[in-house]
C-alpha cells in the first residue's frame, strides 16, 4: 500500500470514528446515578421500572443528548434540569434521541424520571452524549411512599391528552404526584412503591381472586407476581408513608360482584404488611395515610381502621411510633376522580409540614 493510500485510509477511519461516536451514547456506570426501582442491565443500560424512578448525571455547556426507548409501546418520561421541570415527553418503542438544553453555559444537572408506573412497561435509558460528569450526591433524609394510583400520579396530567382519550396511562405524571412533590418540598430522597388499582386485601375490581395485592408484590422488583427478581431494598427510609385503602373500600366497576368491606381482614392484612416493611426497614417511622377519594361513612371507617392498626403496632413497642395522617378536604379533579396536579399540590401542602415534624431539622 502506498503512503498516500495509508494516509487516506487513516483519515477515513478517523472520520468514521467521529461520526459513530457522535451517535453512540456513553453508558459508563461511573457517570449515571439511579434512584427508585431500577435494574442495571448487563450492557449498562438502565431499566426504569417504578413510578418516578430516575437517572441523574451532569453535563457541561448548554446542551447534551439523552437516548431512551420504551419497551413494546409508547411511554412517558419527565425531564428535569437543575431542579426545574422541563416537561413530560412521550417516548416510542425505538431509540429516542432527545436534546436537553440549559439556559446558560456551565455545569448542569439533569434527571430523567419515569412518569408512568411499573404496569405500563419498562423504559430503557441507553446513555447520553455531551461533556458528561457524575453529579455530586448530597446526603439527605429519605422517604418511601407505598400506595396505589394516587401515589402513581394516575390521571393527574391532562395538558397533552384530555381524560377519556388515548391509553389509560396517557395522563400519568408520577413527578407531580403528591409523593414526589412532598419529598421535594422537604429536600429528601424518595422511592415510590405504588401500583394503580391495588389494595391491602383486595383490589379495585377484584376480591384477590386473580390479581395480586400489595403484600404479594412489594418484595418483587417489578411490583408484579414475578418473584424471580426480588427487590434489593437497602434504601433504608427515615419515614415510610403507606397510602393503601382506596381500592379496598371501592365498589369496583359496579358490574362485577363486590363483597361488603371486611374491616377485620383489612386490618389483619395491613398489620402483616407493616411487619414486612419492618423486615426490610426496621428503623423506619411509618405514617398511615387516608385518601381524598374515600369520603362519607367510608372515610370514618377508614380512619377507625387506621387507628386500630396504629394502636396494635404501637402496643408491641418494638419500633418508632406509627402515626395516622388524615387529609383535610381535597376534592379530586383529575381523570377517574383521581387528583389532578393542583390537587396533588394541595395534598403535599398538608402532608409536608407534618412529615417535617417527624424528620426534625
C-alpha positions as CSV (number, residue, x, y, z in Angstrom):
1,X,0.0,0.0,0.0
2,X,1.4,3.4,-1.0
3,X,1.8,6.1,1.6
4,X,-0.9,8.2,0.0
5,X,-3.4,5.3,0.4
6,X,-2.4,4.8,4.0
7,X,-3.0,8.5,4.8
8,X,-6.4,8.4,3.1
9,X,-7.3,5.2,5.0
10,X,-6.2,6.7,8.3
11,X,-8.3,9.9,7.8
12,X,-11.3,7.8,6.6
13,X,-11.1,5.6,9.7
14,X,-10.7,8.7,11.9
15,X,-13.7,10.5,10.4
16,X,-15.9,7.3,10.7
17,X,-14.9,7.0,14.3
18,X,-16.1,10.6,14.9
19,X,-19.4,10.0,13.1
20,X,-20.0,6.8,15.0
21,X,-19.1,8.3,18.4
22,X,-21.5,11.2,17.7
23,X,-24.4,8.7,17.6
24,X,-23.2,6.3,20.3
25,X,-24.3,7.2,23.8
26,X,-22.0,6.9,26.8
27,X,-23.1,4.2,29.2
28,X,-20.4,4.4,31.9
29,X,-21.9,3.4,35.3
30,X,-19.4,5.9,36.9
31,X,-21.4,8.8,35.4
32,X,-25.0,7.9,35.9
33,X,-26.7,7.5,39.3
34,X,-30.1,6.0,39.8
35,X,-33.0,6.2,42.3
36,X,-36.1,4.2,42.9
37,X,-36.9,0.8,41.5
38,X,-34.5,0.3,38.6
39,X,-32.4,-2.5,37.1
40,X,-28.9,-2.1,35.7
41,X,-28.7,-4.5,32.7
42,X,-25.6,-6.3,31.5
43,X,-24.9,-3.8,28.7
44,X,-25.1,-1.0,31.3
45,X,-28.5,0.2,30.0
46,X,-30.7,1.2,32.9
47,X,-34.3,0.0,33.2
48,X,-36.7,2.5,34.8
49,X,-39.3,0.3,36.5
50,X,-41.3,2.0,39.2
51,X,-43.1,5.3,39.2
52,X,-40.7,8.3,39.4
53,X,-37.6,6.0,39.2
54,X,-34.8,8.1,37.8
55,X,-31.4,8.6,36.3
56,X,-29.2,11.6,37.1
57,X,-26.0,13.0,35.7
58,X,-24.2,16.2,35.0
59,X,-23.2,17.9,31.7
60,X,-21.0,20.9,30.9
61,X,-22.0,23.6,28.4
62,X,-25.6,24.3,27.3
63,X,-26.7,21.0,25.8
64,X,-26.5,17.3,26.0
65,X,-28.4,14.4,24.3
66,X,-30.1,11.6,26.0
67,X,-31.0,8.2,24.5
68,X,-34.1,6.4,25.8
69,X,-36.6,3.9,24.5
70,X,-39.8,2.3,25.6
71,X,-40.4,-1.5,25.5
72,X,-43.4,-2.7,23.5
73,X,-45.4,0.5,23.3
74,X,-45.2,4.3,23.9
75,X,-44.5,5.5,27.4
76,X,-43.6,8.7,29.2
77,X,-40.7,10.4,30.9
78,X,-40.2,13.7,32.7
79,X,-37.0,15.7,32.2
80,X,-35.7,18.0,35.0
81,X,-32.7,20.3,34.6
82,X,-31.1,22.0,37.6
83,X,-34.1,21.2,39.7
84,X,-36.5,22.7,37.2
85,X,-39.3,20.8,35.5
86,X,-38.7,20.9,31.7
87,X,-41.7,18.8,30.7
88,X,-43.3,15.4,30.2
89,X,-42.4,13.7,27.0
90,X,-43.9,10.7,25.1
91,X,-41.3,8.2,24.0
92,X,-41.7,5.4,21.5
93,X,-40.7,1.7,21.3
94,X,-37.5,2.6,19.5
95,X,-34.4,4.7,20.2
96,X,-35.4,8.2,21.0
97,X,-32.8,10.9,20.7
98,X,-33.7,13.8,22.9
99,X,-31.7,17.0,23.1
100,X,-31.6,18.6,26.6
101,X,-30.9,22.3,26.7
102,X,-30.0,24.6,29.6
103,X,-30.5,28.4,29.6
104,X,-26.9,29.2,30.4
105,X,-23.4,27.9,29.7
106,X,-21.9,26.0,32.6
107,X,-22.3,22.9,34.7
108,X,-25.9,21.5,34.8
109,X,-27.6,18.5,36.5
110,X,-30.3,16.6,34.5
111,X,-32.6,13.9,35.8
112,X,-34.9,11.7,33.8
113,X,-37.9,10.4,35.7
114,X,-40.3,7.7,34.7
115,X,-43.7,9.4,34.5
116,X,-45.7,6.2,34.3
117,X,-45.7,3.1,36.6
118,X,-44.3,-0.5,36.5
119,X,-47.5,-1.9,35.0
120,X,-47.1,0.4,31.9
121,X,-43.9,-1.4,30.8
122,X,-40.2,-0.6,31.1
123,X,-38.4,2.5,29.9
124,X,-34.8,1.9,28.9
125,X,-32.2,4.6,29.4
126,X,-29.4,3.7,27.0
127,X,-27.0,6.6,27.7
128,X,-26.2,10.2,26.9
129,X,-23.8,12.3,24.9
130,X,-22.0,15.5,25.8
131,X,-19.4,16.7,28.2
132,X,-20.8,14.5,31.0
133,X,-19.8,14.1,34.6
134,X,-21.2,12.4,37.7
135,X,-23.4,14.6,39.7
136,X,-22.5,15.1,43.4
137,X,-25.0,13.5,45.6
138,X,-25.6,15.2,49.0
139,X,-26.7,13.1,51.9
140,X,-30.4,13.6,52.6
141,X,-33.2,12.2,54.7
142,X,-35.3,9.5,52.9
143,X,-38.9,8.8,52.4
144,X,-40.6,5.8,50.9
145,X,-44.2,6.1,49.6
146,X,-46.2,2.9,49.3
147,X,-49.5,3.3,47.6
148,X,-51.9,2.9,44.7
149,X,-52.9,5.1,41.7
150,X,-52.9,8.3,43.6
151,X,-49.3,7.8,44.6
152,X,-48.5,6.8,40.9
153,X,-49.9,10.1,39.7
154,X,-52.6,8.4,37.6
155,X,-54.9,10.7,35.8
156,X,-53.3,13.9,37.1
157,X,-51.9,15.4,33.9
158,X,-54.3,16.3,31.1
159,X,-52.2,19.0,29.4
160,X,-51.4,16.9,26.3
161,X,-54.3,14.4,26.3
162,X,-57.6,15.0,27.9
163,X,-59.4,12.5,30.1
164,X,-61.1,9.7,28.2
165,X,-58.7,9.9,25.3
166,X,-55.7,7.7,24.4
167,X,-54.5,4.9,26.6
168,X,-55.4,4.6,30.3
169,X,-51.9,5.8,31.3
170,X,-51.6,8.7,29.0
171,X,-52.4,11.1,31.8
172,X,-49.9,9.6,34.3
173,X,-47.3,12.0,35.7
174,X,-45.6,10.5,38.7
175,X,-43.3,13.5,39.0
176,X,-46.3,15.5,40.1
177,X,-48.0,13.0,42.4
178,X,-48.3,14.3,46.0
179,X,-45.4,12.0,47.0
180,X,-42.5,13.5,45.0
181,X,-44.0,17.0,45.5
182,X,-43.8,16.3,49.2
183,X,-40.3,14.9,49.0
184,X,-39.0,17.9,47.0
185,X,-40.6,20.3,49.5
186,X,-38.7,18.6,52.3
187,X,-35.5,18.2,50.3
188,X,-35.5,14.4,50.8
189,X,-34.7,11.5,48.6
190,X,-37.6,9.3,47.8
191,X,-38.8,5.9,46.4
192,X,-42.3,5.1,45.1
193,X,-43.6,1.6,45.5
194,X,-47.0,2.0,44.0
195,X,-49.4,0.2,41.7
196,X,-52.7,1.5,40.3
197,X,-55.8,-0.3,41.5
198,X,-54.0,-2.2,44.2
199,X,-55.1,-2.7,47.8
200,X,-54.2,-4.4,51.1
201,X,-56.6,-7.3,51.0
202,X,-58.4,-6.7,47.7
203,X,-58.1,-4.5,44.6
204,X,-60.3,-2.0,42.8
205,X,-62.3,-4.6,40.9
206,X,-61.0,-7.9,42.2
207,X,-61.6,-9.8,45.5
208,X,-58.0,-11.1,45.4
209,X,-59.2,-13.9,43.1
210,X,-57.0,-13.3,40.1
211,X,-55.0,-10.1,40.8
212,X,-52.1,-9.6,43.2
213,X,-52.5,-7.3,46.2
214,X,-49.7,-5.1,47.5
215,X,-48.4,-7.7,50.1
216,X,-48.0,-10.1,47.1
217,X,-45.8,-7.8,45.0
218,X,-44.0,-5.4,47.3
219,X,-40.9,-7.6,47.7
220,X,-40.6,-8.1,43.9
221,X,-38.5,-5.7,41.9
222,X,-41.1,-5.2,39.2
223,X,-44.1,-4.9,41.6
224,X,-45.8,-7.9,40.0
225,X,-46.1,-11.6,40.7
226,X,-42.7,-12.4,39.3
227,X,-40.6,-13.2,42.3
228,X,-37.6,-14.4,40.3
229,X,-36.2,-10.8,40.6
230,X,-36.5,-9.7,44.2
231,X,-36.2,-6.1,45.1
232,X,-32.9,-5.4,46.8
233,X,-34.2,-2.8,49.2
234,X,-31.3,-1.1,51.1
235,X,-32.9,2.4,50.7
236,X,-33.5,2.5,54.5
237,X,-36.1,5.3,54.6
238,X,-36.3,7.5,57.6
239,X,-40.1,7.6,57.0
240,X,-42.4,5.2,55.2
241,X,-45.8,6.6,54.2
242,X,-48.3,3.9,53.4
243,X,-51.4,5.0,51.4
244,X,-53.5,1.9,50.8
245,X,-57.2,1.5,51.2
246,X,-58.8,3.5,48.4
247,X,-59.3,0.3,46.4
248,X,-60.2,-1.9,49.4
249,X,-63.1,0.5,50.0
250,X,-64.0,0.8,46.3
251,X,-67.2,-0.6,44.8
252,X,-65.3,-1.6,41.6
253,X,-66.9,-1.1,38.2
254,X,-70.4,-1.7,39.6
255,X,-70.8,-4.8,37.3
256,X,-68.6,-7.4,38.9
257,X,-69.8,-8.8,42.2
258,X,-68.3,-6.9,45.1
259,X,-68.5,-8.1,48.7
260,X,-69.0,-5.7,51.6
261,X,-65.9,-4.2,53.0
262,X,-64.3,-6.6,55.5
263,X,-62.8,-4.5,58.3
264,X,-61.1,-7.3,60.1
265,X,-59.5,-8.7,57.0
266,X,-58.3,-5.2,56.1
267,X,-56.7,-4.6,59.5
268,X,-55.1,-8.1,59.7
269,X,-53.6,-7.8,56.2
270,X,-52.3,-4.3,56.9
271,X,-50.6,-5.3,60.2
272,X,-48.9,-8.2,58.4
273,X,-47.8,-5.9,55.6
274,X,-46.3,-3.4,58.1
275,X,-44.3,-6.3,59.6
276,X,-43.0,-7.0,56.1
277,X,-41.9,-3.4,55.8
278,X,-40.2,-3.6,59.1
279,X,-38.3,-6.7,57.9
280,X,-36.5,-4.6,55.3
281,X,-36.5,-1.2,57.1
282,X,-36.6,-1.9,60.8
283,X,-35.6,1.7,61.8
284,X,-38.2,3.5,59.6
285,X,-41.0,5.5,61.1
286,X,-44.3,4.6,59.5
287,X,-47.1,7.0,58.7
288,X,-50.5,5.7,57.6
289,X,-52.4,7.9,55.1
290,X,-56.0,8.0,54.3
291,X,-57.4,9.0,50.9
292,X,-59.1,12.0,49.4
293,X,-61.0,9.6,47.2
294,X,-62.8,8.0,50.1
295,X,-65.5,10.1,51.8
296,X,-68.7,9.9,53.8
297,X,-69.2,6.9,56.2
298,X,-66.4,5.1,54.4
299,X,-63.9,7.7,55.4
300,X,-64.9,7.4,59.0
301,X,-64.5,3.6,58.8
302,X,-61.1,4.1,57.1
303,X,-59.9,6.4,59.9
304,X,-61.1,3.9,62.5
305,X,-59.3,1.0,60.8
306,X,-56.0,3.0,60.5
307,X,-56.1,4.0,64.2
308,X,-56.7,0.3,65.2
309,X,-53.7,-0.7,63.1
310,X,-51.6,2.1,64.7
311,X,-52.6,1.1,68.2
312,X,-51.9,-2.6,67.6
313,X,-48.4,-2.0,66.2
314,X,-47.5,0.6,68.8
315,X,-48.7,-1.7,71.6
316,X,-45.8,-4.0,70.7
317,X,-43.3,-1.2,71.4
318,X,-40.7,-2.7,69.0
319,X,-40.4,0.2,66.6
320,X,-40.7,4.0,66.3
321,X,-44.3,5.1,66.9
322,X,-46.7,4.6,64.0
323,X,-48.9,7.6,63.3
324,X,-52.0,8.3,61.2
325,X,-52.4,11.3,58.9
326,X,-55.9,12.3,57.8
327,X,-56.2,14.8,54.9
328,X,-58.4,17.7,55.2
329,X,-60.9,18.1,52.3
330,X,-59.3,17.8,48.9
331,X,-61.7,17.3,46.0
332,X,-60.1,15.3,43.1
333,X,-60.5,16.9,39.7
334,X,-58.3,14.5,37.6
335,X,-59.3,11.6,35.4
336,X,-61.5,9.0,37.0
337,X,-61.9,11.0,40.2
338,X,-58.2,11.0,40.8
339,X,-56.3,14.1,42.0
340,X,-55.1,16.4,39.2
341,X,-51.7,18.1,39.6
342,X,-53.2,21.1,41.6
343,X,-54.9,18.6,43.9
344,X,-51.6,16.8,44.4
345,X,-50.0,20.1,45.4
346,X,-52.8,20.7,48.0
347,X,-52.2,17.2,49.4
348,X,-48.5,17.8,49.6
349,X,-49.0,21.2,51.2
350,X,-50.8,19.4,54.1
351,X,-48.5,16.3,54.3
352,X,-45.1,18.0,54.1
353,X,-45.3,20.1,57.3
354,X,-46.5,17.0,59.2
355,X,-43.6,14.9,58.0
356,X,-41.2,17.8,58.7
357,X,-42.1,17.5,62.4
358,X,-41.1,13.8,62.3
359,X,-37.8,14.4,60.3
360,X,-36.8,17.3,62.6
361,X,-34.1,19.6,61.1
